[in-house]
Every structure is written in C-alpha cells, then in structure tokens.
C-alpha cells in the first residue's frame, strides 16, 4: 500500500512538471508577440469585411517589415461614458483610445492622458489645419484627429411627409408616435432638446436644462426606444421612421435602404471630433505612437473613411479623386453630408466638458427621464389588477375556511 502511494505521488509530480513545462513553452511562444491594446468605437475602422482593407492586420504586417512581432488586441465601446468609466476603474489597460472632444478635455483635466511625442508621429502634417488646436486640446498635446462628424435627422421618405421634415420639431411630431428613435446617451439626447429651444448645448443654466428635460418628457410617449447601434437595423428594416443620429452613419444606412433621407436642422446642431489618444495606463507608448502615425497614412485614412462613411481630417484623402468618386457613388450629396458648408450664421457647437456639479446635474436629469413612466395609465391598470388579484385571493380563502368550518 505504501509503495502504491509513493508511485502515485511520483506520477502526480511528473504530471505537474510536464504541465508546467508545457505552460512555459506555450507562454514563450505567445510571448514573442508584443500586444497593442486598442479601444475604439464599434464599427469605426476598416476591418476587412466586405472586401475592405483590414487595417489592424496591415499594421501587424507593417510592424513585421520593421522586424517587430506585434499583435493588435482590438476591442470596442459604445459611448464616451462607458469608455471613461472602464478606464477610471483602473481594472483595464489600453494603449490607444478614441474618445470624443469633450471627453478628451475631461480626461486631460483628470490626468488620464499622456502627452504625445510627435517625433514618432510625423504624419501629423497630413491633418487639415482646421482640425488642429481645437478647444479640447489647444496646444495639440494629447490628441490626433481621427474623424469629424455632425448630428442630423434621418427619416424615411415612404412614411414621413416632406413638409414635416424640417427642424428638430420632427422628433416631437405626434403623427409619427411609436416610430421615433432618440439617442441613448445624455449629451446627445439633451442636445436635441436644447437646440430645439434655441439654447447652447454648453450652457450651465440649470433652468434651461430642466426645460430641456420637460421637453424630453413630452417626447417620451412618442419614442419607440432610446438607442445607439440598434438604430441601424431599425431604420434599415423600417420598424422606425425618424431618428437623430450621426451623418456618417446615415450613409451606411442609406446604402441598405435608399428610402432614407437626411437633413441638418435649421436651429443648429452638434459638430464632434473623435481623436486618437494614449491613456496613462499605456504599456507601450512608442508602439502606440507608431499605430497613430500609421492611421494617418493616406491609404489607411481612405480605407477607414470608406468603410465607416465618416469625414476624415486627412487632407491627402480629401484631395484624392478616387475617394471623392467612391463616396459620391454612395450618395450624390455624400461630400456635403460628411463635411457640410453651412450658411453663414448657422450654429454648430462642440460639446464642452463640464465640472463635476454640472455633470451630476445632467446625470440626475437623465436618470429622471429614463425612470419616469411614459403614462399614468399602465401604472393605474397594474394597480387595479394587483388589487383585484388580492381581493380574489382573500375571497377564495374566506370561502374555503367557511366550508371547512361547515363540514368539519
């Protein structure tokens, strides 16, 4: 028995040693590649689908030509706030991120971004001057422009009367109750209401924000849902007819359903810029800067813009006749939709970062909107049903007890 135990023990030790050796050999094989962690918006890069260029794979090949074994670990987020919260938690580490303007300003203020070494990003010369040194990064220290866009209104010409398709009012038109979509993020949703009332999206007057909240509450009974990426299927398959959304995404939807149309509301709209940044949790800053520089190559910039239908700040791409021809083949007004030449006096505003008190107010107002019932009727009906059920329960119970007393 003792010998058997010794043999079993020796076998167990041997198995453990083999497992350890196997683990080491595997980890050494996997460890040959340097991992670059990239965190971007969903559907916001040319990924090789539908015959497009796989940008991340191209970067890996580019690195290989430089004698580097690099693996891009690419993941996505659906809002600036979710990206911010994930990084703020400290539970994750990324090397390159793609936040929007106001979020860049917030992250700079909170020391969440590293200054860039532009010696490693010589392709910054390819960026249009009009997209440099913007309010959120006035010294062009922490960011490199990636895409620019505007918010407008998408509608289905089969179901929406043309005379109704003007201004932000369309999102509040009771004629289309149940077929209207609203943004599922606070800044954009409140932006629609603030613009509708002629107010700046960057004002800090609480009364104006509460007025916008009341406006959104009146809209809520008309809204089919609060959405982000879900808008694509809903508008393409015509389960919804109207939505405020980003101009570039309209072109993607239009390619699938040419009944869709787009316009910029006369009261004004949001212009936004998304940029490439390096967070303080970055593990390989030089490689991250190499990636950013690679994204500014003409071929790569064109591939990304053609895949996503967003306007690129890359002047080499915007001067490329093949690129212009391709985008115009999607929609005859594509270049205007992507980079509109607004009339003098038309209001466009970037979202600015707010202080903590203002951010808390907006969050509280947003929560109030989301939890409020769209109507008192469903609540009333629910209460009546519950009360009736309770009454039936106690009535049946009383009858049963009476019968028991009668027969026993």
C-alpha positions as CSV (number, residue, x, y, z in Angstrom):
1,X,0.0,0.0,0.0
2,X,2.8,2.4,0.9
3,X,4.6,1.6,-2.3
4,X,1.5,2.3,-4.3
5,X,1.1,5.6,-2.6
6,X,4.7,6.5,-3.4
7,X,4.2,5.6,-7.1
8,X,1.0,7.6,-7.2
9,X,2.9,10.5,-5.7
10,X,5.7,10.3,-8.2
11,X,3.2,10.1,-11.1
12,X,1.5,13.2,-9.8
13,X,4.7,15.1,-9.5
14,X,5.7,14.0,-13.1
15,X,2.4,15.2,-14.4
16,X,2.7,18.5,-12.7
17,X,6.2,19.0,-14.1
18,X,5.1,18.2,-17.6
19,X,2.2,20.6,-17.3
20,X,4.5,23.3,-16.0
21,X,6.9,22.7,-18.9
22,X,4.1,22.8,-21.4
23,X,2.8,26.0,-19.9
24,X,6.2,27.7,-20.1
25,X,6.8,26.6,-23.7
26,X,3.3,27.9,-24.7
27,X,3.7,31.2,-22.9
28,X,7.1,31.7,-24.5
29,X,5.5,31.1,-27.9
30,X,2.7,33.5,-27.2
31,X,5.1,36.0,-25.5
32,X,7.0,36.5,-28.7
33,X,4.4,39.0,-29.9
34,X,4.1,42.4,-28.3
35,X,0.4,43.1,-27.7
36,X,-1.0,46.5,-28.6
37,X,-4.4,47.1,-26.9
38,X,-6.6,49.4,-28.9
39,X,-10.0,50.6,-27.7
40,X,-12.3,52.2,-30.3
41,X,-16.0,52.8,-31.1
42,X,-17.9,50.0,-32.6
43,X,-17.9,49.8,-36.4
44,X,-15.4,52.6,-36.6
45,X,-12.5,51.1,-38.6
46,X,-11.9,49.3,-41.8
47,X,-11.8,45.7,-40.6
48,X,-11.5,43.5,-43.7
49,X,-15.2,42.8,-44.0
50,X,-17.0,43.1,-47.4
51,X,-13.6,43.2,-49.2
52,X,-12.3,46.2,-47.3
53,X,-8.7,46.6,-46.0
54,X,-8.1,45.1,-42.6
55,X,-6.2,48.0,-41.0
56,X,-5.1,46.2,-37.9
57,X,-3.8,43.3,-39.9
58,X,-2.0,45.8,-42.2
59,X,-0.4,47.4,-39.1
60,X,0.8,44.0,-37.9
61,X,2.4,43.4,-41.3
62,X,3.9,46.9,-41.3
63,X,5.5,46.1,-37.9
64,X,6.8,42.8,-39.2
65,X,8.5,44.7,-42.0
66,X,10.3,46.7,-39.3
67,X,11.4,43.5,-37.5
68,X,8.7,43.7,-34.9
69,X,6.2,41.0,-33.9
70,X,3.1,42.8,-32.9
71,X,-0.5,41.6,-32.2
72,X,-3.3,44.2,-32.1
73,X,-5.9,43.4,-29.5
74,X,-8.8,45.4,-30.7
75,X,-12.0,46.0,-28.5
76,X,-14.9,48.4,-28.8
77,X,-17.1,50.7,-26.7
78,X,-20.5,52.3,-27.4
79,X,-20.2,55.6,-25.6
80,X,-17.6,58.0,-24.2
81,X,-19.0,57.5,-20.7
82,X,-18.6,53.7,-20.8
83,X,-15.1,54.1,-22.1
84,X,-14.3,56.7,-19.4
85,X,-15.7,54.6,-16.6
86,X,-13.8,51.5,-17.6
87,X,-10.5,53.4,-17.7
88,X,-11.3,55.2,-14.5
89,X,-11.9,52.0,-12.7
90,X,-8.2,51.1,-13.2
91,X,-9.2,47.5,-13.9
92,X,-8.1,47.6,-17.6
93,X,-5.1,48.8,-19.6
94,X,-5.2,50.2,-23.2
95,X,-2.5,51.7,-25.4
96,X,-4.6,53.7,-27.9
97,X,-8.1,55.0,-27.3
98,X,-10.5,57.1,-29.5
99,X,-12.5,59.5,-27.3
100,X,-14.6,62.4,-28.5
101,X,-13.7,66.1,-28.0
102,X,-15.4,66.9,-24.6
103,X,-14.2,63.6,-23.2
104,X,-10.7,64.4,-24.2
105,X,-10.9,67.7,-22.3
106,X,-12.2,65.8,-19.2
107,X,-9.5,63.2,-19.4
108,X,-6.8,65.8,-19.8
109,X,-8.1,67.7,-16.7
110,X,-8.1,64.4,-14.7
111,X,-4.5,63.5,-15.9
112,X,-5.8,60.4,-17.7
113,X,-3.9,61.0,-20.9
114,X,-0.1,61.1,-21.8
115,X,1.4,63.9,-23.9
116,X,2.3,62.7,-27.4
117,X,5.8,62.6,-28.8
118,X,5.2,63.9,-32.3
119,X,8.7,62.9,-33.4
120,X,7.1,59.5,-33.6
121,X,4.0,60.8,-35.4
122,X,5.4,62.7,-38.5
123,X,2.2,62.1,-40.4
124,X,0.5,64.8,-38.3
125,X,1.4,67.0,-41.3
126,X,-1.4,65.2,-43.2
127,X,-4.1,66.6,-40.9
128,X,-6.0,69.7,-42.1
129,X,-5.0,72.7,-40.1
130,X,-8.7,73.5,-39.3
131,X,-8.9,70.3,-37.2
132,X,-5.8,71.1,-35.1
133,X,-5.5,73.0,-31.8
134,X,-9.3,72.8,-31.1
135,X,-10.7,73.8,-27.8
136,X,-10.3,70.4,-26.1
137,X,-6.6,70.3,-26.9
138,X,-5.5,73.8,-27.8
139,X,-1.8,73.1,-27.9
140,X,-2.2,69.8,-29.7
141,X,-0.5,67.9,-27.0
142,X,-2.7,64.9,-26.2
143,X,-4.6,64.0,-29.3
144,X,-4.5,63.4,-33.1
145,X,-7.8,63.9,-35.1
146,X,-9.4,60.7,-36.4
147,X,-12.8,61.5,-37.7
148,X,-15.2,64.5,-37.6
149,X,-18.9,64.5,-37.9
150,X,-22.2,66.2,-37.4
151,X,-25.6,65.3,-35.9
152,X,-28.6,65.5,-38.2
153,X,-32.0,63.9,-38.7
154,X,-32.6,60.7,-40.7
155,X,-36.1,60.0,-41.9
156,X,-37.9,57.5,-44.2
157,X,-39.4,59.2,-47.2
158,X,-42.0,56.5,-47.6
159,X,-43.7,57.3,-44.3
160,X,-42.7,60.9,-43.4
161,X,-44.3,63.8,-45.2
162,X,-41.7,66.1,-46.7
163,X,-43.3,69.2,-45.3
164,X,-42.7,67.7,-41.8
165,X,-39.0,67.1,-42.4
166,X,-37.6,70.3,-41.1
167,X,-36.0,71.4,-37.8
168,X,-35.8,69.4,-34.6
169,X,-39.7,69.5,-34.4
170,X,-39.8,66.3,-36.4
171,X,-38.6,64.4,-33.4
172,X,-41.7,65.7,-31.5
173,X,-44.3,65.2,-34.2
174,X,-47.2,63.2,-32.8
175,X,-48.1,62.0,-36.2
176,X,-45.2,59.6,-36.0
177,X,-45.8,58.3,-32.5
178,X,-44.0,55.0,-31.9
179,X,-41.8,55.4,-34.9
180,X,-39.3,57.9,-33.5
181,X,-35.9,57.0,-32.0
182,X,-33.9,59.0,-29.6
183,X,-30.2,58.8,-28.5
184,X,-29.5,56.6,-25.6
185,X,-26.9,59.0,-24.1
186,X,-27.5,62.1,-22.1
187,X,-25.4,64.7,-24.1
188,X,-26.9,63.9,-27.5
189,X,-30.4,63.4,-26.2
190,X,-30.4,66.7,-24.3
191,X,-28.6,68.3,-27.2
192,X,-31.7,67.7,-29.4
193,X,-33.9,69.4,-26.9
194,X,-31.5,72.3,-26.2
195,X,-31.1,73.1,-29.9
196,X,-34.9,72.9,-30.4
197,X,-35.3,75.6,-27.7
198,X,-32.6,77.7,-29.1
199,X,-30.1,77.1,-26.3
200,X,-26.4,76.4,-26.3
201,X,-25.5,72.8,-25.5
202,X,-22.8,74.1,-23.3
203,X,-24.8,76.4,-21.2
204,X,-24.7,75.9,-17.4
205,X,-28.1,77.4,-16.6
206,X,-30.0,74.7,-14.6
207,X,-33.4,76.2,-15.6
208,X,-32.6,75.6,-19.3
209,X,-31.5,72.1,-18.7
210,X,-34.7,71.4,-16.7
211,X,-36.7,72.9,-19.5
212,X,-35.0,70.5,-21.9
213,X,-35.9,67.7,-19.5
214,X,-39.5,68.6,-19.7
215,X,-39.4,68.7,-23.4
216,X,-37.8,65.2,-23.5
217,X,-40.5,64.0,-21.1
218,X,-43.2,65.2,-23.6
219,X,-41.3,63.4,-26.3
220,X,-41.0,60.1,-24.4
221,X,-44.6,59.0,-25.1
222,X,-43.8,59.3,-28.8
223,X,-40.5,57.5,-28.7
224,X,-40.2,53.8,-29.7
225,X,-36.9,53.5,-28.0
226,X,-33.6,55.0,-26.8
227,X,-30.9,53.5,-29.0
228,X,-27.4,53.7,-30.2
229,X,-26.1,50.9,-32.5
230,X,-29.6,49.4,-32.7
231,X,-30.6,52.3,-34.9
232,X,-29.0,50.7,-37.9
233,X,-31.4,47.7,-38.1
234,X,-34.5,49.7,-37.0
235,X,-34.0,52.3,-39.7
236,X,-32.9,49.9,-42.4
237,X,-35.8,47.5,-41.9
238,X,-38.3,50.4,-41.4
239,X,-39.5,49.4,-38.0
240,X,-38.7,53.1,-37.2
241,X,-39.1,56.1,-39.4
242,X,-37.3,59.0,-37.7
243,X,-34.1,59.3,-35.7
244,X,-31.5,61.9,-34.8
245,X,-28.0,60.4,-35.5
246,X,-24.6,60.9,-36.9
247,X,-24.2,61.9,-40.6
248,X,-21.7,59.3,-41.4
249,X,-23.9,56.5,-40.1
250,X,-26.8,57.8,-42.3
251,X,-24.7,56.9,-45.4
252,X,-24.2,53.4,-44.1
253,X,-28.0,53.0,-43.6
254,X,-28.8,54.7,-47.0
255,X,-26.7,52.1,-48.8
256,X,-29.0,49.4,-47.3
257,X,-32.3,51.4,-47.8
258,X,-32.5,54.2,-50.3
259,X,-35.9,55.3,-48.9
260,X,-33.9,57.1,-46.2
261,X,-33.1,60.8,-46.4
262,X,-31.1,63.2,-44.2
263,X,-31.1,66.9,-43.3
264,X,-29.4,69.3,-40.8
265,X,-32.0,71.1,-38.6
266,X,-32.1,74.9,-39.1
267,X,-31.8,75.7,-35.4
268,X,-28.2,74.3,-35.3
269,X,-26.5,71.1,-34.4
270,X,-23.6,69.4,-32.8
271,X,-20.2,69.0,-34.5
272,X,-17.9,66.5,-33.0
273,X,-14.4,65.3,-33.3
274,X,-13.0,61.9,-32.3
275,X,-9.3,61.6,-31.8
276,X,-6.6,59.1,-31.1
277,X,-5.1,59.4,-27.6
278,X,-2.8,57.5,-25.3
279,X,-4.1,56.8,-21.8
280,X,-1.8,56.9,-18.7
281,X,-2.3,53.1,-18.3
282,X,-0.5,52.5,-21.7
283,X,2.1,49.8,-21.6
284,X,4.0,50.6,-24.8
285,X,3.9,54.3,-25.7
286,X,6.3,54.2,-28.7
287,X,4.3,51.4,-30.3
288,X,1.1,53.3,-29.6
289,X,2.5,56.4,-31.4
290,X,3.6,54.2,-34.3
291,X,0.0,53.0,-34.6
292,X,-1.4,56.5,-34.5
293,X,1.1,57.6,-37.2
294,X,0.1,54.6,-39.3
295,X,-3.5,55.6,-39.1
296,X,-2.6,58.9,-40.8
297,X,-1.3,57.2,-43.9
298,X,-3.3,58.2,-47.0
299,X,-4.3,54.6,-47.9
300,X,-5.3,53.8,-44.3
301,X,-7.3,57.0,-43.8
302,X,-9.2,56.4,-47.1
303,X,-9.9,52.8,-46.1
304,X,-11.3,53.9,-42.7
305,X,-13.5,56.6,-44.2
306,X,-14.8,54.5,-47.0
307,X,-15.7,51.7,-44.5
308,X,-17.3,53.9,-41.9
309,X,-18.6,56.8,-44.1
310,X,-17.2,59.4,-41.6
311,X,-15.4,62.5,-42.7
312,X,-11.6,62.3,-42.4
313,X,-9.5,65.3,-41.4
314,X,-6.7,63.8,-43.6
315,X,-6.1,66.3,-46.3
316,X,-4.4,63.7,-48.6
317,X,-7.6,61.7,-48.6
318,X,-9.9,64.6,-49.1
319,X,-7.9,65.6,-52.2
320,X,-8.0,62.1,-53.6
321,X,-10.2,61.9,-56.7
322,X,-10.8,58.2,-56.3
323,X,-12.0,58.7,-52.7
324,X,-14.4,61.5,-53.8
325,X,-15.7,59.5,-56.6
326,X,-16.3,56.5,-54.4
327,X,-18.1,58.5,-51.7
328,X,-20.3,60.2,-54.3
329,X,-21.3,56.8,-55.7
330,X,-22.9,56.0,-52.3
331,X,-24.9,59.2,-52.3
332,X,-24.8,62.2,-54.6
333,X,-24.6,64.6,-51.7
334,X,-22.2,62.5,-49.7
335,X,-19.4,65.0,-49.5
336,X,-21.8,67.7,-48.3
337,X,-23.3,65.4,-45.7
338,X,-19.9,64.5,-44.4
339,X,-18.4,68.0,-44.4
340,X,-21.3,70.5,-44.8
341,X,-20.7,74.0,-46.0
342,X,-23.2,75.7,-43.7
343,X,-24.6,79.1,-44.4
344,X,-23.1,82.0,-42.5
345,X,-24.7,82.2,-39.1
346,X,-25.6,78.5,-38.9
347,X,-25.0,77.3,-35.3
348,X,-22.7,74.3,-34.8
349,X,-21.3,73.5,-31.4
350,X,-18.8,71.1,-30.0
351,X,-19.7,69.6,-26.6
352,X,-17.5,71.1,-23.9
353,X,-16.5,69.4,-20.7
354,X,-18.5,70.3,-17.6
355,X,-17.4,70.5,-14.0
356,X,-18.5,67.7,-11.6
357,X,-21.6,69.6,-10.3
358,X,-22.9,70.1,-13.8
359,X,-22.1,66.5,-14.8
360,X,-24.0,65.3,-11.8
361,X,-27.0,67.5,-12.6
362,X,-27.1,66.1,-16.2
363,X,-26.8,62.6,-14.9
364,X,-29.6,63.1,-12.4
365,X,-31.9,64.7,-15.1
366,X,-31.1,61.8,-17.4
367,X,-32.0,59.2,-14.8
368,X,-35.2,61.1,-14.0
369,X,-36.1,60.9,-17.7
370,X,-35.3,57.2,-18.0
371,X,-37.2,56.1,-15.0
372,X,-40.3,58.2,-15.4
373,X,-43.4,56.3,-16.7
374,X,-44.5,57.4,-20.1
375,X,-48.1,57.4,-18.9
376,X,-50.1,57.0,-15.7
377,X,-52.5,54.6,-17.4
378,X,-50.2,51.5,-17.3
379,X,-49.5,52.2,-13.6
380,X,-53.2,52.6,-12.9
381,X,-54.1,49.4,-14.7
382,X,-51.3,47.5,-12.9
383,X,-52.6,48.7,-9.5
384,X,-56.1,47.7,-10.4
385,X,-55.0,44.2,-11.5
386,X,-53.0,43.7,-8.3
387,X,-55.8,44.9,-6.1
388,X,-58.3,42.6,-7.9
389,X,-55.9,39.6,-7.5
390,X,-55.6,40.3,-3.8
391,X,-59.4,40.6,-3.4
392,X,-59.9,37.3,-5.3
393,X,-57.2,35.6,-3.1
394,X,-58.8,36.6,0.2
395,X,-62.4,35.9,-1.1
396,X,-61.4,32.3,-2.1
397,X,-59.5,31.9,1.2
398,X,-62.6,33.0,3.2
399,X,-64.9,30.7,1.3
400,X,-62.6,27.7,1.8
401,X,-62.3,28.4,5.5
402,X,-66.1,28.7,5.8
403,X,-66.6,25.3,4.0
404,X,-64.1,23.7,6.3
405,X,-65.9,25.0,9.4
406,X,-69.2,23.9,7.9
407,X,-68.2,20.3,7.2
408,X,-65.7,19.7,10.0
